[in-house]
Amino acid sequence: MATTTHPLTGVKLNRIYIKRKALSERDAVTAIILRHKGTHYQDIAQMLGTNTHRLGEVFRGEIYPNAHKKALKLLN
């Protein structure tokens, strides 16, 4: 991940390339697969350009309830 430096403090910052206000079903399936493979929750949020609350909706099945089945099908 590319970084930049804050001009006043010198603190290294990660660049943000992708921001999603909502996740698609394909995004949800990807998140579930990443979680299944052991990727940390916060890392998945950063990779998908979303926040952990949105991921929670996916993981709890509140949105895209079929995403879990689709993810398992791809994993097998």
Secondary structure, 3 states (H helix, E strand, C coil): CCEEECCCCCCEEECCCCCCCCCCHHHHHHHHHHHHCCCCHHHHHHHHCCCHHHHHHHHCCCCCCCHHHHHHHHHC
